[in-house]
Amino acid sequence: MTLDANIPQVADPKASIAEERKAPSFPIRELTYWLDGDKKVTELKEQIMLELERDPLWRVSDHPNLTLAETRERAMKKIRRLADQATSRPLEETMVRMSIISVVDPGFWTRFGVHFGLFFGALQGQASPAQLAYWMEKGAFTMQGVTGCFGMTELGHGSNVAGLETIATFDPNTDEFIVHSPTITATKWWIGGAAHTATHCAVYAQLLVGGKRYGTKTFVVQLRDTQTFELMPGVNIGDLGKKMGRDQIDNGWIRFTHVRIPRSHMLMKHTKVMRSGEVIEPPLAQLAYGALIQGRVSMVGDSANVAKRALTIATRYASVRRQFSDGTPGALESKLIDYPIHQHRLLPLMAQTFAMIFAAREMNTSYMQLMSQLNELGDSKGAAVDAAIKNLKETHATSAGLKAFCTWMCLNIIDQCRQSLGGHGYSAYTGLSQAYSDFAVHCTWEGDNTILTLQCGRYLVATALDALKGQPLPENLAYLKDAIKSGMVLETKPFSGKSAAEVSSLAALKAAWSSVAANAIVNAVRDFEAGVAKGLSKDNAYEFSSASRLHAARMHTYTYLLHRFVAQVEQSPAALRPILTLLAQLFGAHSAVQHSGEFLQAGFYSGAQIEALKVFVNDACAQIRKDAVPLTDAFDYSDYIINSPLGRYDGDVYEKYFELVTSLNPQKPVPYFDSLIRPLLERTNESQPGPELEIDQE
């Protein structure tokens, strides 16, 4: 039998993706080692991925078909398994394991992290050494005798921690605190682990001693009897039920009715309440909040990790999915990745992901240095404390901005990748619909993104005002130097280069983004000062300038991401530098095109230069397209971690997709055929006669 020459050929998807790996422009394995930190970390990751894949408890392919109860029960089985591993293995190994699990099963990662990250993290950050030793002995670290949750958010308060309504009143007669929820809005809400798991809670409540309020402090309150699991007197708990995503977490609500706890259950690393009722507050209360930055820092890394998975799925699928041909009879249809518009759809997202990877690396280093600095303070005073406070403010602001924009960026990456899969992206079995639902909460918890962005913007304005008074600028705001010298009158020197190569050089892009960020901060300062000139208080002047503060934070964060990206490129091995340079240029140029109005307003680029940037973006996408699949291979996620038939390494997407769907949804008789479908099909349209009327009988 001969085939009709006019019938399009059907390409082998395995062969299609194999073509993509024939001639990468860089050594893939070397890039993997560079992204992971070193070869040992990569080997550890691969070992952990294999362990999870071979463990029946960690099966993930059937997640879409599980009920809420089944999802939670399986998560609890994993906690039982992992609790021993987490406390018996080296910390470095545990951190790597959890970073992988956050991609494999984000709901479980959160449920596990509620105890070890939030509850135990509160103990580490807020407890005195004696208190920490006490709770360690009780089993808080090993989860033996104590399972904890984190009681900050209330029904009526989230971002405004200072406005929490739960009260902890000191009773000097019994040397106890009385923890109470005085209103319905004081009910602790969204508390992970509360509904089914936690025996204790780190409760954030207003400290009330002798009729005076001392602000929000942290108290450990027992919720359940550790033997019977019955609720303790005065404690009421309920289940919040099904959510948009992460159903593995048993989120609940908690109400306290005059619950008494020992005075020693208030965590007193910083503020202390003596037996006499005397309250001793630290000279610098803000030091207590250093530990709370950790969650934001971790979410920058999590954004990068989740984005890597989404891009791997979308890029590999685009390399095997064929659609339309050039019209030549019998010709193969074209790969999606070969269409320039599809390259524009995915490859700038690839550049954003690399920017997040490197920003997470820098942010984690900064955080570790900060915590080391704070822990070494002791009773220090003077210059050491001033330096620590300055570093704390800078790290807080940077982490706030990065947490907001990286989580927003990642959520967009997930959805754009999902849409690029066409109709298959809507399936629960292809991996990205649930990823979107699971990740969306990152834009809200650990600080609402808009609020965090405003906090970053407030820091930028305050730092600029301090610099005008002679205070030194931090390194990541060095681009404000000229504005400060001129008294916040910024005169940008237009860029002279004209060609696409000139306007897209890393030096030009760094200068361009620095100019735009400086311009945005200058405008925010002007708006703030205009508010003050109107007679507004300092806080109201900040509110008056909130829109320009948010914009300044956005521009500053893009600038930070680009500068950190370039710094990592400069440190990278020579064999990796060309592709990383191109990705950094694409990140800076594509972001500039998206915000072209800012560059025109700042006066750095002209309209013609913006057009030259667009030319570069087109060329860069075409160049990076040749390395698109090798770049995702360098992320080094196994098929188990990818958990999507469309993102398989071998490209066998259609066979495996069909197998997965049919195995999880076997053919069965329709359960409601007799009760609903048959009556629908067999109904008649004959009208039934009504009753005979008396008037018709006359």
Disulfide bonds with the S-S distance in Angstrom:
none
